[in-house]
């Protein structure tokens, strides 16, 4: 885990890689729970038998499930000690570049793009590249905005 003592420390790290998370295994249970929560029950995600004859030979994670992993990845890999509250502010760009077959291990590489002062804190842009173990192509690249308040 990368620990920053103060929010101000971020400004000197602009343009740098900050963290690489631990691997996380995507199970069918994760996929099914996401489908249940969102109402997205497309067969390519939730029907293992039908998916065997589909384009990937197995079920795949929803793109938005993959994207939603970023919250947990951040929670387990980056900490800023003097921040009293952090909120997701949005996304500038998201691309899903490759599928995530069930059983895949994924992790994120996080780069700090910018840190801009705002009233009471700082707005930070992160570039997160989610990669799948054994694949040269990332499965998702997202530019996220977060606001940190002192």
Backbone as CSV, one residue per row, in Angstrom:
resi,resn,N_x,N_y,N_z,CA_x,CA_y,CA_z,C_x,C_y,C_z
1,UNK,0.843,-1.180,0.000,0.000,0.000,0.000,0.887,1.241,0.000
2,UNK,0.520,2.208,-0.848,1.225,3.486,-0.882,0.519,4.429,0.091
3,UNK,1.270,4.929,1.070,0.703,5.825,2.074,1.315,7.207,1.919
4,UNK,0.434,8.193,1.803,0.843,9.592,1.779,0.483,10.188,3.134
5,UNK,1.401,10.895,3.737,1.117,11.541,5.027,0.145,12.701,4.844
6,UNK,0.324,13.440,3.740,-0.530,14.604,3.488,-1.015,14.596,2.037
7,UNK,-2.125,15.252,1.839,-2.682,15.410,0.497,-1.726,16.208,-0.386
8,UNK,-1.040,17.169,0.203,-0.108,18.017,-0.547,1.009,17.204,-1.196
9,UNK,1.348,16.060,-0.625,2.409,15.215,-1.202,2.083,14.756,-2.620
10,UNK,0.804,14.688,-2.943,0.414,14.210,-4.273,0.952,15.095,-5.396
11,UNK,0.998,16.388,-5.155,1.374,17.312,-6.235,2.759,17.020,-6.805
12,UNK,3.666,16.501,-5.992,5.016,16.214,-6.485,5.081,14.885,-7.241
13,UNK,3.998,14.131,-7.260,3.984,12.814,-7.904,3.210,12.802,-9.228
14,UNK,2.790,13.973,-9.701,2.043,14.058,-10.960,2.830,13.415,-12.095
15,UNK,2.122,12.579,-12.864,2.736,11.896,-13.998,3.415,10.586,-13.632
16,UNK,3.393,10.227,-12.356,4.100,9.032,-11.907,3.153,7.867,-11.613
17,UNK,3.683,6.668,-11.744,2.975,5.477,-11.291,2.959,5.510,-9.768
18,UNK,1.814,5.223,-9.180,1.670,5.320,-7.728,1.527,3.950,-7.068
19,UNK,0.743,3.078,-7.673,0.490,1.790,-7.015,0.158,0.716,-8.038
20,UNK,0.447,-0.518,-7.659,-0.017,-1.702,-8.373,-0.729,-2.543,-7.320
21,UNK,-1.966,-2.889,-7.583,-2.763,-3.607,-6.596,-2.429,-5.092,-6.588
22,UNK,-2.955,-5.777,-5.597,-2.877,-7.234,-5.572,-3.830,-7.796,-6.626
23,UNK,-3.601,-9.045,-7.011,-4.487,-9.725,-7.955,-5.811,-10.053,-7.276
24,UNK,-6.882,-9.999,-8.062,-8.229,-10.316,-7.592,-8.836,-11.284,-8.604
25,UNK,-9.374,-12.409,-8.119,-9.949,-13.417,-9.005,-11.441,-13.176,-9.187
26,UNK,-11.868,-13.100,-10.444,-13.281,-12.928,-10.795,-13.946,-14.298,-10.820
27,UNK,-14.940,-14.502,-9.956,-15.650,-15.780,-9.897,-17.030,-15.638,-10.544
28,UNK,-17.646,-16.771,-10.824,-19.010,-16.732,-11.352,-19.958,-16.117,-10.324
29,UNK,-19.674,-16.325,-9.057,-20.511,-15.720,-8.016,-20.456,-14.193,-8.096
30,UNK,-19.271,-13.624,-8.318,-19.166,-12.165,-8.482,-20.027,-11.710,-9.662
31,UNK,-19.899,-12.421,-10.774,-20.638,-12.065,-11.989,-22.136,-12.167,-11.741
32,UNK,-22.580,-13.259,-11.122,-24.008,-13.447,-10.862,-24.556,-12.390,-9.904
33,UNK,-23.792,-12.054,-8.869,-24.239,-11.032,-7.919,-24.333,-9.662,-8.593
34,UNK,-23.380,-9.365,-9.482,-23.438,-8.106,-10.208,-24.660,-8.080,-11.124
35,UNK,-24.915,-9.198,-11.791,-26.097,-9.289,-12.665,-27.374,-9.066,-11.865
36,UNK,-27.433,-9.660,-10.686,-28.615,-9.512,-9.841,-28.786,-8.063,-9.389
37,UNK,-27.698,-7.428,-9.009,-27.748,-6.045,-8.523,-28.130,-5.061,-9.621
38,UNK,-27.712,-5.336,-10.859,-27.927,-4.375,-11.945,-29.073,-4.738,-12.880
39,UNK,-29.512,-5.995,-12.817,-30.549,-6.442,-13.745,-30.020,-6.827,-15.112
40,UNK,-28.714,-6.878,-15.267,-28.098,-7.245,-16.547,-27.809,-8.745,-16.537
41,UNK,-28.750,-9.510,-17.071,-28.648,-10.968,-17.052,-28.319,-11.540,-18.434
42,UNK,-27.569,-10.799,-19.248,-27.213,-11.296,-20.572,-26.496,-12.644,-20.440
43,UNK,-26.857,-13.569,-21.324,-26.352,-14.941,-21.236,-24.835,-15.045,-21.219
44,UNK,-24.148,-14.140,-21.894,-22.688,-14.233,-21.967,-22.034,-14.064,-20.593
45,UNK,-22.817,-13.504,-19.666,-22.325,-13.329,-18.296,-22.818,-14.420,-17.353
46,UNK,-24.072,-14.830,-17.484,-24.700,-15.641,-16.429,-25.092,-17.063,-16.819
47,UNK,-24.884,-17.445,-18.061,-25.272,-18.790,-18.490,-24.031,-19.573,-18.937
48,UNK,-23.374,-20.256,-17.990,-22.139,-20.968,-18.335,-22.304,-21.999,-19.449
49,UNK,-23.412,-22.690,-19.481,-23.609,-23.700,-20.527,-23.691,-23.058,-21.911
50,UNK,-24.510,-22.055,-22.053,-24.635,-21.379,-23.342,-23.332,-20.677,-23.724
51,UNK,-22.652,-20.102,-22.719,-21.410,-19.367,-22.984,-20.290,-20.272,-23.493
52,UNK,-20.367,-21.572,-23.204,-19.354,-22.502,-23.710,-19.278,-22.462,-25.232
53,UNK,-20.421,-22.238,-25.876,-20.427,-22.180,-27.339,-20.380,-20.740,-27.856
54,UNK,-20.182,-19.789,-26.953,-20.086,-18.383,-27.343,-18.671,-18.016,-27.786
55,UNK,-18.448,-16.757,-28.047,-17.165,-16.317,-28.609,-15.962,-16.477,-27.677
56,UNK,-16.192,-16.614,-26.359,-15.081,-16.698,-25.416,-14.959,-18.077,-24.760
57,UNK,-15.906,-18.964,-25.043,-15.854,-20.320,-24.506,-16.228,-20.447,-23.050
58,UNK,-16.593,-19.354,-22.431,-16.989,-19.316,-21.025,-17.698,-17.991,-20.766
59,UNK,-18.209,-17.832,-19.569,-18.823,-16.545,-19.223,-17.726,-15.500,-19.039
60,UNK,-18.119,-14.257,-19.203,-17.201,-13.136,-18.994,-17.832,-12.151,-18.027
61,UNK,-16.991,-11.418,-17.316,-17.455,-10.376,-16.408,-18.051,-9.218,-17.202
62,UNK,-19.057,-8.587,-16.636,-19.604,-7.355,-17.197,-18.480,-6.302,-17.211
63,UNK,-18.465,-5.463,-18.221,-17.484,-4.375,-18.241,-17.616,-3.486,-17.016
64,UNK,-18.862,-3.194,-16.639,-19.063,-2.317,-15.483,-18.699,-3.006,-14.166
65,UNK,-18.756,-4.319,-14.122,-18.247,-5.032,-12.944,-16.742,-4.807,-12.848
66,UNK,-16.060,-4.963,-13.953,-14.615,-4.740,-13.977,-14.296,-3.313,-13.524
67,UNK,-15.020,-2.340,-14.059,-14.813,-0.940,-13.690,-15.079,-0.721,-12.198
68,UNK,-16.122,-1.350,-11.673,-16.484,-1.134,-10.269,-15.432,-1.659,-9.302
69,UNK,-14.555,-2.530,-9.753,-13.486,-3.036,-8.889,-12.507,-1.934,-8.481
70,UNK,-12.494,-0.837,-9.226,-11.534,0.227,-8.929,-11.696,0.787,-7.520
71,UNK,-12.918,0.880,-7.026,-13.114,1.405,-5.664,-12.356,0.567,-4.645
72,UNK,-12.519,-0.731,-4.712,-11.814,-1.614,-3.789,-10.315,-1.610,-4.007
73,UNK,-9.902,-1.568,-5.268,-8.469,-1.511,-5.558,-7.847,-0.275,-4.894
74,UNK,-8.524,0.869,-5.017,-8.000,2.096,-4.411,-7.968,1.972,-2.889
75,UNK,-9.033,1.446,-2.323,-9.126,1.316,-0.871,-7.999,0.465,-0.307
76,UNK,-7.560,-0.537,-1.055,-6.526,-1.449,-0.586,-5.110,-1.072,-1.034
77,UNK,-4.969,0.008,-1.806,-3.629,0.292,-2.328,-3.122,1.714,-2.115
78,UNK,-4.008,2.672,-1.841,-3.583,4.066,-1.667,-4.284,4.639,-0.439
79,UNK,-3.499,5.268,0.419,-4.068,5.907,1.604,-3.438,7.274,1.764
80,UNK,-4.279,8.265,2.060,-3.804,9.624,2.330,-4.247,9.950,3.750
81,UNK,-3.292,10.064,4.653,-3.593,10.122,6.083,-4.389,11.349,6.517
82,UNK,-4.115,12.522,5.970,-4.782,13.718,6.493,-6.120,14.025,5.820
83,UNK,-6.622,13.117,5.019,-7.901,13.324,4.330,-9.036,12.833,5.225
84,UNK,-10.064,13.670,5.422,-11.200,13.248,6.246,-12.284,12.592,5.409
85,UNK,-12.312,12.897,4.090,-13.339,12.327,3.230,-12.850,12.314,1.782
86,UNK,-13.152,11.219,1.088,-12.839,11.105,-0.336,-14.122,10.706,-1.051
87,UNK,-14.364,11.328,-2.199,-15.547,10.967,-2.988,-15.153,10.743,-4.437
88,UNK,-15.855,9.830,-5.085,-15.707,9.664,-6.526,-16.408,10.844,-7.173
89,UNK,-15.712,11.535,-8.071,-16.280,12.713,-8.708,-16.723,12.436,-10.138
90,UNK,-16.209,11.358,-10.716,-16.631,11.012,-12.070,-15.523,10.369,-12.867
91,UNK,-15.811,10.229,-14.134,-14.881,9.610,-15.069,-14.770,10.498,-16.300
92,UNK,-13.571,10.661,-16.796,-13.386,11.380,-18.052,-13.379,10.424,-19.235
93,UNK,-12.750,9.274,-19.051,-12.633,8.297,-20.130,-12.678,6.900,-19.541
94,UNK,-13.327,6.001,-20.250,-13.308,4.584,-19.889,-13.297,3.794,-21.186
95,UNK,-12.420,2.803,-21.249,-12.385,1.907,-22.395,-12.269,0.481,-21.891
96,UNK,-13.094,-0.397,-22.464,-13.029,-1.826,-22.175,-12.368,-2.478,-23.383
97,UNK,-11.126,-2.877,-23.248,-10.338,-3.299,-24.393,-10.226,-4.803,-24.589
98,UNK,-10.610,-5.558,-23.581,-10.536,-7.012,-23.692,-11.491,-7.630,-22.680
99,UNK,-11.985,-8.838,-22.964,-12.913,-9.496,-22.036,-12.192,-10.011,-20.786
100,UNK,-12.989,-10.256,-19.755,-12.493,-10.845,-18.513,-13.238,-12.161,-18.294
101,UNK,-12.683,-13.271,-18.786,-13.333,-14.568,-18.597,-13.417,-14.943,-17.114
102,UNK,-14.472,-15.652,-16.746,-14.610,-16.116,-15.372,-13.341,-16.867,-14.969
103,UNK,-12.903,-16.668,-13.733,-11.672,-17.282,-13.249,-10.430,-16.444,-13.473
104,UNK,-10.568,-15.346,-14.202,-9.415,-14.479,-14.464,-8.958,-13.771,-13.195
105,UNK,-7.656,-13.504,-13.152,-7.095,-12.659,-12.100,-6.831,-11.299,-12.720
106,UNK,-7.305,-10.251,-12.039,-7.110,-8.886,-12.523,-6.472,-8.045,-11.420
107,UNK,-5.816,-6.996,-11.843,-5.250,-6.017,-10.912,-5.200,-4.673,-11.613
108,UNK,-4.947,-3.620,-10.846,-4.873,-2.278,-11.421,-3.495,-1.670,-11.204
109,UNK,-3.055,-0.962,-12.217,-1.884,-0.106,-12.099,-2.415,1.322,-12.109
110,UNK,-2.008,2.104,-11.125,-2.567,3.440,-10.927,-1.493,4.503,-11.116
111,UNK,-1.815,5.469,-11.961,-0.910,6.582,-12.255,-1.618,7.887,-11.888
112,UNK,-0.902,8.807,-11.285,-1.453,10.119,-10.942,-1.316,11.056,-12.142
113,UNK,-2.448,11.510,-12.661,-2.428,12.413,-13.816,-2.349,13.878,-13.401
114,UNK,-3.132,14.264,-12.385,-3.112,15.653,-11.932,-3.672,15.742,-10.517
115,UNK,-3.274,16.796,-9.829,-3.773,17.102,-8.492,-3.997,18.603,-8.440
116,UNK,-5.265,19.009,-8.415,-5.634,20.413,-8.514,-6.343,20.865,-7.238
117,UNK,-5.848,21.929,-6.604,-6.525,22.407,-5.394,-7.965,22.837,-5.683
118,UNK,-8.850,22.505,-4.760,-10.243,22.961,-4.773,-10.553,23.464,-3.364
119,UNK,-11.675,24.100,-3.197,-12.049,24.598,-1.874,-12.145,23.430,-0.884
120,UNK,-11.316,23.484,0.136,-11.340,22.465,1.180,-10.561,21.203,0.884
121,UNK,-9.863,21.166,-0.264,-9.134,19.942,-0.568,-8.483,19.944,-1.932
122,UNK,-8.615,18.815,-2.627,-7.954,18.658,-3.915,-8.754,17.715,-4.813
123,UNK,-8.798,18.071,-6.100,-9.359,17.166,-7.096,-8.202,16.469,-7.785
124,UNK,-8.304,15.138,-7.852,-7.220,14.336,-8.385,-7.728,13.505,-9.561
125,UNK,-6.954,13.489,-10.620,-7.249,12.626,-11.770,-6.261,11.467,-11.740
126,UNK,-6.811,10.249,-11.780,-6.026,9.024,-11.775,-6.246,8.288,-13.088
127,UNK,-5.212,7.677,-13.606,-5.370,6.752,-14.715,-5.164,5.351,-14.158
128,UNK,-6.193,4.544,-14.272,-6.122,3.168,-13.778,-6.189,2.214,-14.958
129,UNK,-5.214,1.363,-15.043,-5.161,0.345,-16.082,-5.391,-1.000,-15.409
130,UNK,-6.518,-1.628,-15.748,-6.814,-2.940,-15.186,-6.303,-3.976,-16.175
131,UNK,-5.439,-4.842,-15.671,-4.857,-5.867,-16.513,-5.295,-7.242,-16.038
132,UNK,-5.288,-8.180,-16.970,-5.634,-9.568,-16.672,-4.363,-10.389,-16.726
133,UNK,-4.157,-11.208,-15.728,-2.973,-12.061,-15.676,-2.892,-12.912,-16.943
134,UNK,-1.724,-12.904,-17.570,-1.495,-13.696,-18.768,-1.881,-13.018,-20.066
135,UNK,-2.378,-11.791,-19.990,-2.775,-11.069,-21.203,-1.913,-9.820,-21.360
136,UNK,-1.445,-9.600,-22.563,-0.647,-8.396,-22.814,-1.531,-7.154,-22.934
137,UNK,-2.785,-7.342,-23.326,-3.701,-6.225,-23.538,-4.481,-5.934,-22.251
138,UNK,-4.564,-4.662,-21.836,-5.369,-4.358,-20.653,-6.847,-4.645,-20.919
139,UNK,-7.578,-4.932,-19.854,-9.009,-5.178,-20.014,-9.813,-3.897,-19.876
140,UNK,-9.267,-2.917,-19.166,-9.962,-1.644,-18.977,-8.938,-0.573,-18.651
141,UNK,-9.139,0.602,-19.225,-8.363,1.781,-18.847,-9.373,2.876,-18.545
142,UNK,-9.228,3.472,-17.358,-10.184,4.498,-16.932,-9.450,5.694,-16.362
143,UNK,-9.925,6.877,-16.730,-9.446,8.105,-16.112,-10.515,8.532,-15.122
144,UNK,-10.177,8.430,-13.845,-11.132,8.705,-12.777,-10.814,10.029,-12.107
145,UNK,-11.852,10.666,-11.622,-11.686,11.892,-10.826,-12.146,11.607,-9.413
146,UNK,-11.356,12.046,-8.465,-11.717,11.921,-7.058,-11.512,13.276,-6.404
147,UNK,-12.329,13.546,-5.403,-12.147,14.747,-4.597,-11.829,14.324,-3.180
148,UNK,-10.750,14.899,-2.666,-10.286,14.628,-1.313,-10.435,15.881,-0.491
149,UNK,-11.033,15.723,0.689,-11.285,16.876,1.552,-10.545,16.724,2.863
150,UNK,-9.954,17.849,3.297,-9.192,17.879,4.555,-10.108,18.100,5.736
